[in-house]
């Protein structure tokens, strides 16, 4: 965590949307959900992104991430 932001370091280069796809797959894996349920709602071309997680509330996401932080 970096303040209120979750910081993730990826290996994929930001070319052809590869880093965005890796980010969504990584978050989905951590949350134990299908990658198709995680998408980037804003910041697709930026280092700072806002993710949308379908089927889970913000509180549920925090609870799932809490043991990892």
Buried (B, 14 or more C-beta within 10 A) or exposed (E): EEEEEBEEEBEBEEEEEEBBBBBBBBBBEBBEBEEEBBBBEEEEEEEEBEBEBEEBEEEEBEEBBEEEE
